[in-house]
């Protein structure tokens, strides 16, 4: 299900009557938190790498810096979404529609403080788990890497959602890693090995969980059917 937002939106609509509009809005709103966390940790990682290894990447500094400032502004300001009007130009109207969805989703999330804190905690937990997983994958392939570079690797993986035009950012994420391979200290061959291992582990976990949950739901349904009789 992780492969595409469309499948998840259909599932939520069918099972919980969660409208497509709210799904898109809350999804975009949640991305603000994800990008904010990844941009901040990415900046810190770059600073440490620059100090420790004397390696500087101006494009990454500008990218993470711009992303962090943008998400910080969006997270502190509540925008009058309804005042954003459409345009006769289809491309401009599409961009405005995306902006409205992002701001509307963020406004819905930020109004519920308990939900906001929960989402931030979940994002941080997911980030730590991601770092741990990537570190184990590096070691499993015999690639010598430091924790700080794994942190940067995980941040780049997180922000690849910005250009997620393929399911799970397939190919996009690897392209980003290839462009930034110098500062990560890995070559293209190692990037592909990591990609295959990571996709394999993720797919195995998802299939295993899906089969397990499907079987569990079947057992529960049978028990409810018997008890109702």
GIDANOR-V209616 format. One record per residue. N is the residue number from 1. D_FIRST is the distance of its C-alpha to the first C-alpha in Angstrom with 2 decimals. Layout:
# GIDANOR-V209616
n={N	N}
d_first={D_FIRST	D_FIRST}
This chain:
# GIDANOR-V209616
n={1	2	3	4	5	6	7	8	9	10	11	12	13	14	15	16	17	18	19	20	21	22	23	24	25	26	27	28	29	30	31	32	33	34	35	36	37	38	39	40	41	42	43	44	45	46	47	48	49	50	51	52	53	54	55	56	57	58	59	60	61	62	63	64	65	66	67	68	69	70	71	72	73	74	75	76	77	78	79	80	81	82	83	84	85	86	87	88	89	90	91	92	93	94	95	96	97	98	99	100	101	102	103	104	105	106	107	108	109	110	111	112	113	114	115	116	117	118	119	120	121	122	123	124	125	126	127	128	129	130	131	132	133	134	135	136	137	138	139	140	141	142	143	144	145	146	147	148	149	150	151	152	153	154	155	156	157	158	159	160	161	162	163	164	165	166	167	168	169	170	171	172	173	174	175	176	177	178	179	180	181	182	183	184	185	186	187	188	189	190	191	192	193	194	195	196	197	198	199	200	201	202	203	204	205	206	207	208	209	210	211	212	213	214	215	216	217	218	219	220	221	222	223	224	225	226	227	228	229}
d_first={0.00	3.79	5.32	6.48	8.06	9.17	6.41	6.33	10.05	10.63	9.30	11.53	14.22	14.43	14.43	16.20	17.83	16.52	17.83	16.10	18.97	18.50	14.78	15.78	18.84	17.48	14.74	17.69	19.87	17.78	17.84	21.60	21.42	19.16	21.48	24.56	23.90	23.04	25.99	28.40	27.62	27.64	31.10	32.40	31.22	32.95	36.12	36.25	35.69	38.42	40.83	40.19	39.74	41.46	38.56	37.93	35.24	36.34	33.36	30.94	33.29	33.38	29.62	28.75	31.87	31.15	27.54	28.79	31.61	29.50	26.91	29.88	31.62	28.63	28.18	31.86	32.68	31.73	31.92	33.34	30.31	32.15	34.93	32.82	33.91	32.44	34.12	35.43	34.02	30.51	29.31	30.84	29.49	25.91	26.44	28.06	25.22	22.73	25.35	25.80	22.13	22.11	25.41	24.68	21.50	23.54	26.43	24.41	23.15	26.56	28.42	26.87	28.23	26.72	23.19	24.03	25.32	22.35	19.93	22.37	22.58	18.84	18.74	21.76	20.46	17.25	19.71	22.02	19.45	18.34	22.05	22.69	19.99	21.29	24.85	24.34	22.85	25.90	28.24	26.72	27.52	30.92	30.48	32.87	31.28	32.12	29.96	30.72	29.36	26.14	25.91	26.40	23.88	21.21	22.37	22.14	18.58	17.82	19.79	18.25	15.82	19.01	18.82	15.11	15.87	13.64	9.92	10.09	13.79	14.45	18.25	18.85	18.62	20.84	23.23	23.67	24.42	26.88	28.70	29.07	29.79	33.40	32.76	30.00	32.47	30.31	30.77	28.54	28.54	27.34	24.57	23.26	23.70	21.75	18.89	18.80	19.13	16.49	13.83	15.14	15.08	11.54	10.33	12.88	11.93	8.26	9.75	12.66	11.15	9.19	12.61	14.56	13.08	13.32	16.88	17.73	16.86	19.05	21.83	21.84	22.04	24.90	26.73	26.55	27.80	30.66	31.62	31.78	34.22}
